[in-house]
Amino acid sequence: MFIKVENLKKSYSTEDVTTHVLKGVEMALDKGEIGIILGPSGSGKSTLINIIGGIDRCDSGSVVVQDKDVTKLSDNELTNYRREQIGCIFQFYNLISNLTVGENVEVVSNISKSPFHIDEMLKAVGMSDKKYRFPKELSGGEQQRVSIARAVVKNPKLLLCDEPTGALDFETSREILKLLQKINKEFGTTILMITHNTAISAMANRVYRMRSGQIVESTINKTTIPAERIEW
């Protein structure tokens, strides 16, 4: 397995209260697959992918990504892991407002050991003609396309997507999902996505449902459907 999560636990404490966010999560994903984690707000989805992505640390358990136990890495090793193996796409695009589209992608390209060419990435996401535009000149869907190019340009082994269509309308959402499927097929990028939208699960190889900090259901789709056929 490319990703294997075992007995993962995480809690947060204040002076009076301890909140158990992850309660022994178990999941796995093969290389080149698309995995989707479904669940309501507060179920632990974001905490889970933040730990997989080396952004947060767990209390106990293990997260093995490409034979490397992320939970045992030092802070410096985690920085290298995030730089070299992980791409992140968020609901809100987090583009740098005073940089052009090309410059937003170039910033991330410069920190990678084996990046894709910037123009190749902009072409892949259909933004070549907007290379010299600024984020404020783009629609929400166009900004999300740039954020995808920025995440993928460094040639990550794993692309983590936190509600990537949450701020978009239906048609734009479907275009973004088509683009993620394209990235998965053309570049062999493993994708793990969290969402509230159950319809999106039809495009995934593996689907996990979370509730109250646990995986309560795990499904393998024998067949997946193209994103353009998804309806909700």
MILUMZA-994655 format. One record per residue: x negated, y negated, z negated of N, C-alpha, C in turn; residue number from 0. Coordinates in nm, 2 decimals, always signed. Each point is the difference from the previous one (the first is absolute). Example, Ala and Ser with C-alpha at 12.3 -4.5 7.8 and 13.67 -1.06 7.14 Angstrom:
// residues 2
  n_east  n_north    n_up  ca_east  ca_north   ca_up  c_east  c_north    c_up    k
   -1.32    +0.57   -0.78    +0.09     -0.12   +0.00   -0.09    -0.12   +0.00    0
   +0.04    -0.11   +0.07    -0.09     -0.11   +0.00   +0.08    -0.11   -0.08    1
This chain:
// residues 232
  n_east  n_north    n_up  ca_east  ca_north   ca_up  c_east  c_north    c_up    k
   -0.08    +0.12   +0.00    +0.08     -0.12   +0.00   -0.09    -0.13   +0.00    0
   +0.04    -0.10   +0.08    -0.07     -0.12   +0.00   +0.02    -0.08   -0.13    1
   +0.13    +0.00   -0.05    +0.03     -0.06   -0.13   +0.06    +0.10   -0.09    2
   -0.05    +0.01   -0.12    +0.06     +0.09   -0.10   +0.00    -0.07   -0.13    3
   +0.12    -0.02   -0.05    +0.03     -0.06   -0.13   +0.05    +0.10   -0.10    4
   -0.07    +0.01   -0.11    +0.04     +0.10   -0.10   +0.02    -0.06   -0.14    5
   +0.12    +0.02   -0.06    +0.03     -0.03   -0.14   -0.04    -0.15   -0.03    6
   +0.03    -0.09   +0.09    -0.04     -0.14   -0.01   +0.09    -0.07   -0.10    7
   -0.06    -0.07   -0.10    +0.07     -0.07   -0.10   -0.05    -0.14   -0.02    8
   +0.09    -0.09   -0.02    -0.03     -0.14   -0.02   +0.10    -0.07   -0.09    9
   -0.05    -0.08   -0.10    +0.09     -0.07   -0.08   -0.06    -0.14   -0.03   10
   +0.09    -0.09   -0.03    -0.04     -0.14   -0.04   +0.05    -0.03   -0.14   11
   -0.08    -0.06   -0.08    +0.04     -0.03   -0.14   -0.01    -0.15   -0.03   12
   +0.10    -0.04   -0.08    +0.00     -0.13   -0.06   -0.02    +0.02   -0.15   13
   +0.02    -0.10   -0.08    -0.02     +0.02   -0.14   +0.11    +0.09   -0.06   14
   +0.12    +0.00   +0.06    +0.11     +0.07   -0.06   +0.04    +0.12   +0.08   15
   -0.03    +0.00   +0.13    +0.07     +0.10   +0.09   -0.11    +0.06   +0.09   16
   +0.01    +0.13   +0.02    -0.07     +0.07   +0.10   +0.09    +0.05   +0.11   17
   -0.03    -0.04   +0.13    +0.09     +0.04   +0.11   -0.08    +0.11   +0.08   18
   +0.06    +0.11   +0.01    -0.06     +0.11   +0.08   +0.05    -0.01   +0.14   19
   -0.09    -0.04   +0.09    +0.03     -0.03   +0.14   -0.01    +0.12   +0.09   20
   -0.10    +0.08   -0.02    -0.02     +0.13   +0.07   -0.01    +0.11   -0.10   21
   +0.08    +0.11   +0.03    +0.01     +0.10   -0.10   -0.03    +0.14   +0.05   22
   -0.13    +0.01   +0.05    -0.04     +0.13   +0.05   +0.03    +0.02   +0.15   23
   -0.03    -0.10   +0.08    +0.03     +0.01   +0.14   -0.08    +0.10   +0.08   24
   +0.06    +0.08   +0.08    -0.07     +0.09   +0.09   +0.04    -0.02   +0.14   25
   -0.09    -0.02   +0.09    +0.03     -0.01   +0.15   -0.12    +0.03   +0.08   26
   +0.02    +0.02   +0.13    -0.11     +0.03   +0.09   +0.04    -0.04   +0.14   27
   -0.11    -0.03   +0.08    +0.02     -0.05   +0.14   -0.11    +0.05   +0.08   28
   +0.02    +0.06   +0.12    -0.10     +0.04   +0.09   -0.06    -0.11   +0.08   29
   -0.12    +0.01   +0.05    -0.06     -0.10   +0.09   +0.08    -0.02   +0.12   30
   +0.02    -0.12   +0.04    +0.08     -0.03   +0.12   +0.15    +0.00   -0.01   31
   +0.05    +0.02   -0.12    +0.14     +0.00   -0.03   +0.05    -0.13   -0.04   32
   +0.13    -0.02   +0.02    +0.07     -0.11   -0.06   +0.08    +0.05   -0.12   33
   -0.02    -0.06   -0.12    +0.07     +0.03   -0.12   +0.08    -0.12   -0.04   34
   +0.12    +0.03   -0.05    +0.09     -0.11   -0.05   +0.05    +0.03   -0.14   35
   -0.01    -0.10   -0.09    +0.04     +0.01   -0.14   +0.13    -0.09   -0.01   36
   +0.11    +0.07   -0.03    +0.12     -0.07   -0.02   +0.03    -0.02   -0.15   37
   +0.08    -0.10   -0.03    +0.04     -0.02   -0.14   +0.04    -0.14   -0.04   38
   +0.08    -0.02   -0.10    +0.04     -0.13   -0.04   -0.11    -0.08   -0.06   39
   +0.02    -0.13   -0.01    -0.09     -0.09   -0.07   -0.02    +0.05   -0.14   40
   -0.13    +0.00   -0.05    -0.03     +0.05   -0.13   -0.02    +0.14   -0.02   41
   +0.00    +0.08   +0.12    -0.02     +0.14   -0.01   -0.15    +0.04   -0.01   42
   -0.09    -0.09   +0.03    -0.14     +0.03   -0.01   -0.07    +0.01   +0.14   43
   +0.07    -0.03   +0.11    -0.05     +0.01   +0.13   -0.13    -0.08   +0.02   44
   +0.01    -0.13   -0.03    -0.11     -0.09   +0.03   -0.12    +0.03   -0.09   45
   +0.03    +0.04   -0.13    -0.11     +0.04   -0.09   -0.08    +0.12   +0.06   46
   +0.08    +0.10   +0.05    -0.06     +0.12   +0.06   -0.09    -0.04   +0.12   47
   +0.04    -0.08   +0.09    -0.09     -0.02   +0.12   -0.11    -0.10   -0.04   48
   +0.02    -0.08   -0.10    -0.11     -0.09   -0.05   -0.11    +0.09   -0.06   49
   +0.03    +0.11   -0.07    -0.10     +0.09   -0.05   -0.07    +0.08   +0.11   50
   +0.08    +0.04   +0.10    -0.05     +0.07   +0.11   -0.10    -0.09   +0.08   51
   +0.04    -0.13   +0.01    -0.08     -0.09   +0.07   -0.12    -0.06   -0.08   52
   -0.02    +0.04   -0.12    -0.11     -0.05   -0.08   +0.02    -0.14   -0.05   53
   +0.12    -0.05   +0.00    +0.03     -0.13   -0.05   +0.03    +0.00   -0.15   54
   +0.06    +0.11   -0.05    +0.03     +0.02   -0.14   -0.06    +0.13   -0.05   55
   -0.01    +0.02   -0.13    -0.05     +0.12   -0.06   +0.11    +0.07   -0.07   56
   -0.01    +0.14   -0.01    +0.09     +0.08   -0.07   -0.04    +0.02   -0.14   57
   +0.09    +0.06   -0.08    -0.04     +0.04   -0.14   -0.06    +0.14   +0.00   58
   +0.06    +0.09   +0.09    -0.05     +0.13   +0.01   +0.05    +0.06   +0.13   59
   -0.06    +0.12   +0.03    +0.04     +0.07   +0.13   -0.11    -0.03   +0.10   60
   +0.02    +0.04   +0.13    -0.10     -0.01   +0.10   +0.07    -0.05   +0.13   61
   -0.08    -0.07   +0.08    +0.04     -0.04   +0.14   -0.12    +0.03   +0.09   62
   +0.01    +0.10   +0.08    -0.11     +0.04   +0.08   +0.04    -0.04   +0.15   63
   -0.09    -0.09   +0.05    +0.02     -0.04   +0.14   -0.12    +0.04   +0.08   64
   +0.02    +0.08   +0.10    -0.11     +0.05   +0.08   -0.12    +0.05   -0.09   65
   +0.04    +0.09   -0.09    -0.09     +0.07   -0.09   -0.07    -0.09   -0.10   66
   +0.05    -0.12   -0.02    -0.06     -0.09   -0.10   +0.11    -0.03   -0.10   67
   -0.04    +0.02   -0.13    +0.10     -0.03   -0.11   -0.01    -0.15   -0.03   68
   +0.10    -0.07   +0.04    +0.00     -0.15   -0.01   +0.00    -0.03   -0.15   69
   +0.06    +0.08   -0.08    +0.01     -0.04   -0.15   -0.13    +0.00   -0.07   70
   -0.10    +0.07   +0.06    -0.13     +0.01   -0.07   -0.11    -0.10   +0.06   71
   +0.05    -0.09   +0.09    -0.10     -0.10   +0.06   -0.02    -0.11   -0.09   72
   -0.12    -0.06   +0.00    -0.04     -0.12   -0.07   +0.07    -0.12   +0.07   73
   -0.01    -0.11   -0.06    +0.06     -0.12   +0.06   -0.07    -0.03   +0.13   74
   -0.13    +0.01   +0.01    -0.07     -0.02   +0.13   +0.04    +0.10   +0.10   75
   +0.01    +0.12   -0.04    +0.04     +0.11   +0.09   +0.14    -0.02   +0.05   76
   +0.09    -0.05   -0.09    +0.14     -0.03   +0.05   +0.00    -0.11   +0.10   77
   -0.08    -0.10   -0.02    -0.01     -0.11   +0.10   -0.04    +0.05   +0.13   78
   -0.10    +0.09   +0.01    -0.04     +0.06   +0.13   +0.10    +0.09   +0.06   79
   +0.07    +0.07   -0.09    +0.11     +0.09   +0.04   +0.11    -0.09   +0.07   80
   +0.04    -0.11   -0.06    +0.11     -0.08   +0.05   -0.05    -0.06   +0.14   81
   -0.13    -0.04   +0.00    -0.05     -0.07   +0.12   -0.01    +0.10   +0.12   82
   -0.05    +0.12   -0.03    -0.03     +0.09   +0.11   +0.11    +0.10   +0.04   83
   +0.09    +0.03   -0.09    +0.10     +0.10   +0.02   +0.15    -0.04   +0.00   84
   +0.03    -0.12   -0.06    +0.14     -0.04   -0.02   +0.03    -0.12   +0.07   85
   +0.12    +0.00   +0.07    +0.06     -0.12   +0.06   +0.14    -0.02   -0.07   86
   +0.04    -0.12   -0.03    +0.12     -0.03   -0.08   +0.09    -0.09   +0.08   87
   +0.13    +0.03   +0.01    +0.10     -0.09   +0.06   +0.10    -0.02   -0.11   88
   +0.04    -0.13   -0.02    +0.10     -0.03   -0.10   +0.12    -0.06   +0.06   89
   +0.11    -0.01   -0.08    +0.12     -0.06   +0.04   -0.02    -0.15   +0.04   90
   -0.08    -0.07   -0.07    -0.03     -0.14   +0.03   -0.14    +0.00   +0.05   91
   -0.02    -0.07   +0.11    -0.11     +0.03   +0.09   -0.14    -0.04   -0.05   92
   +0.00    -0.10   -0.09    -0.13     -0.04   -0.06   -0.10    -0.04   +0.10   93
   +0.04    -0.07   +0.11    -0.10     -0.05   +0.09   -0.06    -0.13   -0.05   94
   -0.12    -0.03   +0.04    -0.07     -0.12   -0.04   +0.05    -0.11   +0.09   95
   +0.07    -0.10   -0.05    +0.08     -0.10   +0.07   -0.09    -0.09   +0.09   96
   -0.12    -0.03   -0.04    -0.09     -0.09   +0.08   -0.09    +0.08   +0.10   97
   +0.02    +0.13   +0.01    -0.07     +0.07   +0.10   +0.09    +0.05   +0.12   98
   -0.05    +0.00   +0.12    +0.08     +0.05   +0.11   +0.03    +0.15   -0.01   99
   +0.08    +0.05   +0.09    +0.03     +0.14   +0.00   -0.13    +0.08   +0.01  100
   -0.08    -0.03   +0.10    -0.13     +0.07   +0.02   -0.09    -0.01   -0.12  101
   +0.00    -0.12   -0.06    -0.09     -0.01   -0.12   +0.05    +0.08   -0.12  102
   +0.13    +0.01   -0.01    +0.05     +0.08   -0.11   -0.04    +0.15   +0.01  103
   +0.00    +0.04   +0.13    -0.04     +0.14   +0.02   -0.16    +0.01   -0.01  104
   -0.07    -0.10   +0.05    -0.14     +0.01   +0.00   -0.06    +0.00   -0.15  105
   +0.07    -0.07   -0.09    -0.05     +0.00   -0.14   -0.01    +0.14   -0.05  106
   +0.09    +0.09   +0.02    +0.00     +0.13   -0.04   -0.10    +0.09   +0.08  107
   +0.00    -0.03   +0.13    -0.09     +0.08   +0.08   -0.15    -0.02   -0.04  108
   -0.03    -0.11   -0.06    -0.14     -0.03   -0.04   -0.05    +0.08   -0.12  109
   +0.10    +0.05   -0.08    -0.04     +0.08   -0.12   -0.01    +0.15   +0.03  110
   +0.03    +0.04   +0.12    +0.01     +0.14   +0.03   -0.13    +0.05   +0.07  111
   -0.04    +0.12   -0.03    -0.12     +0.06   +0.06   +0.03    +0.04   +0.14  112
   +0.12    +0.04   +0.03    +0.03     +0.05   +0.14   +0.14    -0.05   +0.05  113
   +0.01    -0.13   +0.01    +0.13     -0.05   +0.04   +0.04    +0.02   +0.14  114
   +0.13    -0.01   +0.03    +0.04     -0.01   +0.14   -0.03    -0.14   +0.05  115
   +0.00    -0.02   +0.13    -0.02     -0.13   +0.06   +0.13    -0.08   -0.03  116
   -0.02    -0.13   -0.03    +0.11     -0.08   -0.04   +0.10    -0.01   +0.12  117
   -0.04    -0.02   +0.12    +0.09     -0.01   +0.11   +0.07    +0.13   +0.03  118
   -0.06    +0.11   -0.03    +0.07     +0.13   +0.01   +0.11    +0.01   -0.09  119
   -0.02    -0.05   -0.13    +0.11     +0.00   -0.10   +0.11    -0.09   +0.04  120
   -0.03    -0.12   +0.04    +0.10     -0.10   +0.04   +0.09    +0.06   +0.11  121
   -0.07    +0.06   +0.10    +0.07     +0.06   +0.11   +0.09    +0.12   -0.05  122
   -0.05    +0.08   -0.09    +0.08     +0.11   -0.06   +0.13    -0.05   -0.06  123
   -0.01    -0.11   -0.07    +0.12     -0.05   -0.07   +0.08    -0.10   +0.08  124
   -0.04    -0.02   +0.13    +0.07     -0.09   +0.08   -0.01    -0.15   -0.03  125
   -0.12    -0.04   -0.05    -0.02     -0.14   -0.04   -0.12    -0.07   +0.07  126
   -0.04    +0.06   +0.11    -0.12     -0.06   +0.07   +0.03    -0.14   +0.04  127
   +0.12    -0.03   +0.04    +0.03     -0.14   +0.05   +0.02    -0.10   -0.11  128
   -0.01    +0.05   -0.13    +0.02     -0.09   -0.12   -0.13    -0.01   -0.07  129
   -0.11    +0.04   +0.06    -0.13     +0.01   -0.08   -0.04    -0.14   -0.06  130
   +0.03    -0.11   +0.06    -0.04     -0.13   -0.05   +0.11    -0.07   -0.07  131
   +0.11    +0.06   -0.02    +0.11     -0.06   -0.08   -0.03    +0.01   -0.15  132
   +0.07    -0.08   -0.08    -0.01     +0.00   -0.14   +0.12    +0.07   -0.06  133
   +0.00    +0.06   -0.12    +0.11     +0.07   -0.05   +0.13    -0.07   +0.00  134
   +0.00    -0.13   -0.03    +0.12     -0.08   -0.01   +0.07    -0.02   +0.14  135
   -0.07    +0.04   +0.11    +0.05     -0.01   +0.13   +0.06    +0.14   +0.04  136
   +0.00    +0.09   -0.08    +0.05     +0.14   +0.03   +0.13    +0.03   -0.07  137
   +0.08    +0.09   +0.06    +0.12     +0.05   -0.07   -0.05    +0.10   -0.11  138
   +0.10    +0.05   -0.08    -0.03     +0.09   -0.11   -0.05    +0.13   +0.06  139
   +0.06    +0.05   +0.11    -0.05     +0.13   +0.06   -0.14    -0.02   +0.06  140
   -0.03    -0.11   +0.06    -0.13     -0.03   +0.06   -0.10    +0.00   -0.12  141
   +0.03    -0.06   -0.11    -0.09     -0.01   -0.11   -0.03    +0.15   -0.05  142
   +0.10    +0.08   -0.01    -0.02     +0.14   -0.04   -0.08    +0.07   +0.10  143
   +0.01    -0.02   +0.13    -0.09     +0.06   +0.09   -0.14    -0.04   -0.02  144
   -0.03    -0.12   -0.03    -0.13     -0.05   -0.03   -0.06    +0.07   -0.13  145
   +0.09    +0.02   -0.10    -0.04     +0.06   -0.12   -0.04    +0.15   +0.02  146
   +0.07    +0.06   +0.10    -0.03     +0.14   +0.04   -0.13    +0.01   +0.07  147
   -0.02    -0.10   +0.09    -0.13     +0.00   +0.07   -0.11    -0.02   -0.10  148
   +0.02    -0.09   -0.09    -0.11     -0.03   -0.10   -0.03    +0.12   -0.09  149
   +0.11    +0.08   -0.03    -0.02     +0.12   -0.08   -0.07    +0.11   +0.07  150
   +0.03    +0.01   +0.13    -0.05     +0.12   +0.08   -0.14    -0.03   +0.07  151
   -0.03    -0.13   +0.01    -0.12     -0.03   +0.08   -0.13    +0.05   -0.06  152
   +0.00    +0.02   -0.14    -0.12     +0.06   -0.06   -0.01    +0.15   +0.01  153
   +0.10    +0.06   +0.08    -0.01     +0.14   +0.02   +0.02    +0.09   -0.13  154
   +0.11    -0.03   -0.07    +0.01     +0.07   -0.13   +0.05    +0.14   +0.03  155
   -0.03    +0.09   -0.10    +0.04     +0.14   +0.01   +0.15    +0.01   -0.05  156
   +0.04    -0.10   -0.09    +0.13     +0.01   -0.06   +0.06    -0.14   +0.01  157
   +0.12    -0.01   +0.05    +0.08     -0.13   +0.00   +0.11    +0.01   -0.10  158
   +0.00    -0.09   -0.10    +0.10     +0.00   -0.10   +0.10    -0.12   +0.03  159
   +0.13    +0.03   +0.01    +0.09     -0.10   +0.04   +0.11    -0.02   -0.11  160
   +0.00    -0.12   -0.06    +0.10     -0.02   -0.11   +0.11    -0.09   +0.05  161
   +0.12    +0.07   +0.03    +0.12     -0.06   +0.05   -0.04    -0.09   +0.12  162
   -0.06    +0.05   +0.11    -0.05     -0.08   +0.11   +0.11    -0.07   +0.08  163
   +0.13    +0.05   -0.01    +0.11     -0.05   +0.07   +0.10    -0.07   -0.09  164
   -0.03    -0.01   -0.13    +0.09     -0.05   -0.09   +0.05    -0.15   +0.02  165
   -0.09    -0.08   +0.06    +0.04     -0.14   +0.02   +0.04    -0.03   +0.15  166
   +0.03    +0.11   +0.07    +0.03     -0.01   +0.15   +0.14    +0.04   +0.03  167
   +0.06    -0.05   +0.11    +0.13     +0.04   +0.05   -0.01    +0.14   +0.06  168
   +0.11    +0.05   +0.04    +0.01     +0.14   +0.05   -0.09    +0.02   +0.13  169
   +0.02    -0.08   +0.10    -0.07     +0.02   +0.12   -0.15    -0.02   -0.02  170
   -0.04    -0.10   -0.07    -0.15     -0.02   -0.03   -0.05    +0.11   -0.08  171
   +0.07    +0.05   -0.10    -0.04     +0.11   -0.08   -0.03    +0.13   +0.09  172
   +0.09    +0.02   +0.09    -0.02     +0.12   +0.09   -0.12    -0.02   +0.08  173
   -0.03    -0.12   +0.05    -0.12     -0.02   +0.08   -0.13    +0.02   -0.08  174
   +0.01    -0.04   -0.13    -0.12     +0.02   -0.09   -0.02    +0.15   -0.02  175
   +0.11    +0.07   -0.02    -0.01     +0.15   -0.02   -0.05    +0.07   +0.12  176
   +0.04    -0.05   +0.12    -0.05     +0.06   +0.12   -0.15    -0.03   +0.01  177
   -0.05    -0.11   -0.04    -0.14     -0.04   +0.00   -0.08    +0.09   -0.10  178
   +0.06    +0.03   -0.11    -0.07     +0.09   -0.10   -0.01    +0.14   +0.06  179
   +0.10    +0.05   +0.06    -0.01     +0.13   +0.07   -0.10    +0.00   +0.11  180
   -0.01    -0.11   +0.07    -0.10     -0.01   +0.10   -0.14    +0.00   -0.06  181
   -0.03    -0.07   -0.10    -0.13     +0.00   -0.07   -0.03    +0.14   -0.05  182
   +0.10    +0.07   -0.06    -0.02     +0.13   -0.04   -0.04    +0.10   +0.11  183
   +0.06    -0.01   +0.11    -0.03     +0.09   +0.11   -0.13    -0.04   +0.08  184
   -0.02    -0.13   +0.02    -0.11     -0.04   +0.08   -0.13    +0.01   -0.07  185
   +0.00    -0.03   -0.13    -0.12     -0.01   -0.08   -0.02    +0.11   -0.10  186
   +0.10    +0.09   -0.01    +0.00     +0.11   -0.10   +0.00    -0.05   -0.14  187
   +0.05    -0.12   -0.03    +0.00     -0.05   -0.13   +0.11    +0.06   -0.09  188
   -0.04    +0.05   -0.11    +0.10     +0.06   -0.10   +0.07    -0.12   -0.06  189
   +0.14    +0.01   -0.01    +0.08     -0.11   -0.05   +0.08    +0.04   -0.12  190
   +0.00    -0.07   -0.11    +0.09     +0.02   -0.11   +0.08    -0.13   -0.02  191
   +0.13    +0.01   +0.00    +0.09     -0.12   +0.00   +0.10    +0.02   -0.11  192
   +0.02    -0.11   -0.07    +0.11     +0.00   -0.10   +0.12    -0.09   +0.05  193
   +0.12    +0.04   -0.03    +0.11     -0.08   +0.05   +0.13    +0.04   -0.08  194
   +0.10    -0.09   +0.01    +0.13     +0.03   -0.06   +0.09    +0.07   +0.11  195
   -0.04    -0.02   +0.12    +0.08     +0.04   +0.12   -0.01    +0.14   +0.03  196
   +0.11    +0.08   -0.03    -0.01     +0.15   +0.02   +0.00    +0.03   +0.15  197
   +0.05    -0.08   +0.09    +0.00     +0.03   +0.14   -0.14    +0.02   +0.06  198
   -0.09    -0.08   -0.06    -0.14     +0.00   +0.05   -0.06    +0.14   -0.02  199
   +0.05    +0.08   -0.09    -0.06     +0.13   -0.03   +0.00    +0.09   +0.12  200
   +0.09    -0.02   +0.09    +0.00     +0.09   +0.12   -0.12    -0.01   +0.09  201
   -0.08    -0.10   -0.02    -0.12     -0.01   +0.09   -0.13    +0.06   -0.07  202
   +0.02    +0.05   -0.13    -0.11     +0.04   -0.08   -0.02    +0.15   +0.01  203
   -0.12    +0.05   -0.02    -0.03     +0.14   -0.01   +0.04    +0.05   -0.14  204
   -0.03    -0.08   -0.10    +0.04     +0.04   -0.14   +0.07    -0.12   -0.07  205
   +0.10    +0.04   -0.08    +0.08     -0.10   -0.06   +0.01    +0.03   -0.15  206
   -0.03    -0.10   -0.09    +0.01     +0.02   -0.14   +0.10    -0.09   -0.06  207
   +0.08    +0.05   -0.09    +0.10     -0.09   -0.07   -0.05    -0.02   -0.14  208
   -0.01    -0.12   -0.04    -0.04     -0.03   -0.14   +0.11    -0.06   -0.08  209
   +0.00    +0.04   -0.13    +0.10     -0.06   -0.09   -0.06    +0.01   -0.14  210
   +0.00    -0.12   -0.07    -0.05     -0.01   -0.14   -0.14    +0.06   -0.01  211
   -0.09    -0.03   +0.09    -0.14     +0.03   -0.01   -0.04    +0.15   +0.04  212
   +0.10    +0.07   +0.06    -0.03     +0.13   +0.04   +0.04    +0.03   +0.15  213
   -0.06    +0.09   +0.06    +0.04     +0.05   +0.13   +0.11    +0.10   -0.03  214
   +0.12    -0.03   +0.04    +0.12     +0.09   -0.03   +0.04    +0.09   +0.12  215
   -0.06    -0.04   +0.12    +0.03     +0.08   +0.12   -0.11    -0.01   +0.10  216
   -0.04    +0.10   +0.07    -0.11     +0.00   +0.10   +0.05    +0.08   +0.12  217
   +0.00    -0.07   +0.12    +0.05     +0.06   +0.12   -0.10    +0.00   +0.11  218
   -0.02    +0.10   +0.08    -0.08     +0.00   +0.12   +0.10    +0.00   +0.12  219
   -0.02    -0.10   +0.08    +0.09     +0.00   +0.13   -0.07    +0.08   +0.11  220
   +0.07    +0.10   +0.04    -0.05     +0.09   +0.11   -0.01    -0.08   +0.13  221
   +0.09    -0.09   +0.02    -0.01     -0.09   +0.11   +0.02    -0.14   -0.04  222
   -0.07    -0.09   +0.06    +0.02     -0.15   -0.03   +0.06    -0.07   +0.12  223
   +0.06    -0.11   -0.02    +0.06     -0.07   +0.11   -0.07    -0.13   +0.03  224
   +0.00    -0.05   +0.12    -0.07     -0.13   +0.03   +0.07    -0.11   -0.07  225
   -0.07    -0.10   -0.04    +0.05     -0.11   -0.08   +0.11    -0.07   +0.08  226
   +0.00    -0.01   +0.13    +0.10     -0.07   +0.07   +0.14    +0.07   -0.01  227
   +0.00    +0.12   -0.04    +0.13     +0.07   -0.02   +0.06    -0.01   -0.14  228
   -0.08    -0.07   -0.09    +0.05     -0.01   -0.14   +0.11    -0.10   -0.01  229
   +0.11    +0.03   -0.07    +0.11     -0.09   -0.02   +0.03    -0.01   -0.14  230
   +0.04    -0.12   -0.05    +0.04     -0.01   -0.14   +0.10    -0.12   -0.01  231
